[in-house]
Amino acid sequence: MSTSSSPSPGSSRRPSASRVRVPKPTPKRFYGHGIPGVEISKLLGKLIVVEGADGSGRSTQIAQLVTWLEGRGHATVQVGLKRSTLVSEELSRAQQGNILSHTTLSLFYATD
């Protein structure tokens, strides 16, 4: 018999919202020379990137994160690769049967 309050292995118990730890903010900085004409002090908000293979639960995690953030008063915007004006048309064509090589797909991500 265990007297520990921690969940047993394989348990799906989630931490309560009051136990979620959010890291302290770090100073903003550009890597390299930055973007000409952009003042880093005027950049607001955070960028959260969620990546994963198809079927990995990425959309589910994003939906849960959005619900959590908006429930605490934070505005959210979701931007996906398919929504990019730079590559959305080509990605749509690729989904219709044109196969993209790993290099081409990597270039799409880099372009976006």
Secondary structure, 3 states (H helix, E strand, C coil): CCCCCCCCCCCCCCCCHHHCCCCCCCCCCCCCCCCCCCCHHHCCCCCCCCCCCCCCCHHHHHHHHHHHHHHCCCCCCCCCHHHCCCCHHHHHHHHCCCCCCHHHHHHHHHHC
